[in-house]
Amino acid sequence: MYLFDLDGTLIDSNGVWVEVDRVFLSRRGFTATPEYCHTVGHSIFPVAAQYTKDYYHLEESPQEIMDEWTALAGDAYSHHVPLKEGAREFLEYSRDRGEPMVLTTACVPQMCKAALERHNLTPFFSSILFAQELGVEKRDPRYFQAVLTHLGVRAEDCTLFEDSPGACRTAKEAGIRVVGVYDPFYADYQEELRAVSHRYIRSFMELLPKSN
């Protein structure tokens, strides 16, 4: 079974959240620190909102913060975020080979569904699992155990495609085969990504059969 991340793996969306952070914080006279970017970039929405509130000592509630983030990012997911190179071709190739595929993502559900609808990706997946609904961050070792339990599959029967080094590490530790996918958001962590992946790719085109 193939397990796919969404943001930064199938769609080129990590830059959206960099801009959301920039606009959100600039409205309040702040800039994003490297520590802040690293932390929220690995978090699920409610955890990231609480962290933002605490880190910048904001008056807004976590829900108000999430609502503003959603308003800032919504148009991009519905109309602008492109697919990563080779993503559709690899999904089609895997479908044609009869490979079961599941989407497992930390993306906000409504954003995820908007992007899937825009690119007509939903039919490729037998299930869509949201980290936000599971209540566990992907870098938490419990996350992939919860995914495997929910799907009723063994770790050794699964391959994960993922751009986050933290998520790749926890998946590998859980016994899942890991394909690390390059994304500019994690450009400074590529050696780490290589180290925690069984295979590293810069494009899904590398996984397609070569035409004669």
WOGIWO-V619723 format. One record per residue. RES is the residue in one letter. PSI is psi as a letter, one per 20 degrees, with the letter a starting at -180 (none if undefined). OMEGA is omega in degrees with one decimal (NA if undefined). NEAR is the number of other ideal C-beta (glycine too) atoms within 8 Angstrom. Layout:
# WOGIWO-V619723
RES:PSI:OMEGA:NEAR ; RES:PSI:OMEGA:NEAR
This chain:
# WOGIWO-V619723
M:p:177.0:11 ; Y:p:175.7:11 ; L:p:-177.8:15 ; F:p:163.4:13 ; D:r:179.7:19 ; L:f:-174.9:13 ; D:p:177.5:12 ; G:i:179.6:15 ; T:f:177.2:14 ; L:h:179.2:11 ; I:q:-176.4:14 ; D:m:-169.2:10 ; S:i:-176.5:14 ; N:h:178.4:13 ; G:h:177.1:9 ; V:g:-175.8:11 ; W:h:172.3:12 ; V:g:179.5:10 ; E:h:176.8:9 ; V:g:178.2:11 ; D:g:-178.5:12 ; R:g:-177.7:10 ; V:g:-178.1:9 ; F:g:-176.9:12 ; L:h:-179.4:11 ; S:h:176.2:9 ; R:h:-176.6:6 ; R:j:177.0:8 ; G:j:-179.4:4 ; F:r:169.5:7 ; T:q:-178.7:6 ; A:p:175.8:8 ; T:q:175.7:6 ; P:h:178.6:5 ; E:g:179.9:6 ; Y:g:-178.4:11 ; C:g:-178.5:11 ; H:g:-177.0:8 ; T:g:-176.8:11 ; V:h:178.7:12 ; G:i:-179.8:10 ; H:j:-170.9:11 ; S:q:169.4:11 ; I:r:-169.5:11 ; F:g:-176.9:11 ; P:h:179.0:9 ; V:g:179.0:9 ; A:h:-180.0:11 ; A:g:178.7:13 ; Q:g:178.1:9 ; Y:g:179.3:11 ; T:g:178.3:12 ; K:g:-177.2:13 ; D:g:-174.9:7 ; Y:g:-177.8:8 ; Y:j:177.4:9 ; H:l:-176.9:5 ; L:q:177.4:8 ; E:h:-176.5:2 ; E:q:175.2:8 ; S:r:175.1:6 ; P:h:179.5:10 ; Q:g:178.0:7 ; E:h:177.2:8 ; I:g:179.4:14 ; M:h:179.0:12 ; D:g:179.5:8 ; E:g:176.1:10 ; W:g:-178.4:12 ; T:g:179.3:11 ; A:h:-178.5:7 ; L:h:-173.4:10 ; A:i:-170.8:13 ; G:g:-176.7:11 ; D:h:-179.2:7 ; A:g:-179.1:10 ; Y:h:-177.7:15 ; S:h:-169.3:9 ; H:i:-167.9:6 ; H:h:-172.6:7 ; V:p:-178.3:10 ; P:r:171.7:6 ; L:q:172.2:9 ; K:q:-177.9:14 ; E:p:175.7:7 ; G:i:-174.9:12 ; A:g:-179.4:12 ; R:g:-178.8:9 ; E:g:-179.8:10 ; F:h:175.9:12 ; L:g:178.6:12 ; E:g:178.9:8 ; Y:g:-179.4:11 ; S:g:177.1:11 ; R:g:-177.7:10 ; D:h:177.3:6 ; R:i:178.0:6 ; G:j:-179.4:5 ; E:p:175.7:8 ; P:p:-175.3:7 ; M:p:179.6:14 ; V:q:174.3:14 ; L:p:178.4:14 ; T:o:-163.7:11 ; T:q:172.5:12 ; A:j:179.2:12 ; C:q:174.4:11 ; V:p:-173.8:10 ; P:g:-176.6:9 ; Q:h:176.3:8 ; M:g:179.2:12 ; C:g:-177.6:15 ; K:h:178.1:9 ; A:g:-179.9:11 ; A:g:178.8:16 ; L:g:179.6:12 ; E:g:-178.6:8 ; R:g:-176.6:10 ; H:j:179.4:9 ; N:l:-178.2:7 ; L:i:-173.9:11 ; T:g:-177.6:9 ; P:i:-179.3:5 ; F:h:-168.3:8 ; F:p:176.6:11 ; S:h:178.2:5 ; S:q:172.7:8 ; I:o:-178.5:11 ; L:p:-179.0:13 ; F:p:177.4:11 ; A:h:179.8:14 ; Q:h:-179.7:11 ; E:h:174.4:7 ; L:h:176.7:11 ; G:j:-177.7:5 ; V:p:176.7:10 ; E:q:-175.7:11 ; K:h:177.5:16 ; R:i:176.3:10 ; D:p:-179.1:8 ; P:h:-179.2:8 ; R:i:-173.7:7 ; Y:g:-175.4:15 ; F:h:171.7:14 ; Q:h:177.6:9 ; A:h:178.7:10 ; V:g:-179.1:12 ; L:g:178.9:14 ; T:g:-179.3:7 ; H:g:-176.9:9 ; L:i:-178.9:10 ; G:k:-178.8:5 ; V:r:177.6:8 ; R:q:-179.2:6 ; A:g:-176.0:10 ; E:i:178.1:7 ; D:j:-174.6:6 ; C:q:172.1:13 ; T:p:179.5:10 ; L:p:172.5:16 ; F:o:-166.9:11 ; E:q:179.5:14 ; D:i:-176.1:14 ; S:p:177.9:13 ; P:h:179.8:11 ; G:g:178.6:9 ; A:h:177.7:14 ; C:h:-179.4:15 ; R:g:-177.6:10 ; T:h:177.2:14 ; A:g:179.9:13 ; K:g:178.5:12 ; E:h:178.2:7 ; A:i:178.5:11 ; G:j:179.8:6 ; I:p:173.3:14 ; R:p:-172.3:8 ; V:p:170.5:14 ; V:o:179.0:14 ; G:p:-176.0:15 ; V:p:-179.5:13 ; Y:p:169.7:12 ; D:p:-177.8:12 ; P:h:-179.2:7 ; F:h:-179.2:10 ; Y:k:-175.9:13 ; A:h:-178.9:7 ; D:i:-176.2:4 ; Y:k:-174.1:8 ; Q:h:176.9:10 ; E:h:175.8:6 ; E:g:179.9:8 ; L:g:177.4:15 ; R:g:-175.3:9 ; A:h:-175.5:6 ; V:j:179.8:11 ; S:q:172.9:12 ; H:h:175.5:6 ; R:q:-179.2:7 ; Y:p:178.2:10 ; I:q:173.0:11 ; R:i:-180.0:5 ; S:q:175.9:9 ; F:i:177.4:13 ; M:h:179.7:9 ; E:h:-176.6:8 ; L:i:-179.8:9 ; L:q:179.2:10 ; P:q:179.1:4 ; K:p:177.0:4 ; S:q:-179.1:3 ; N:none:NA:2
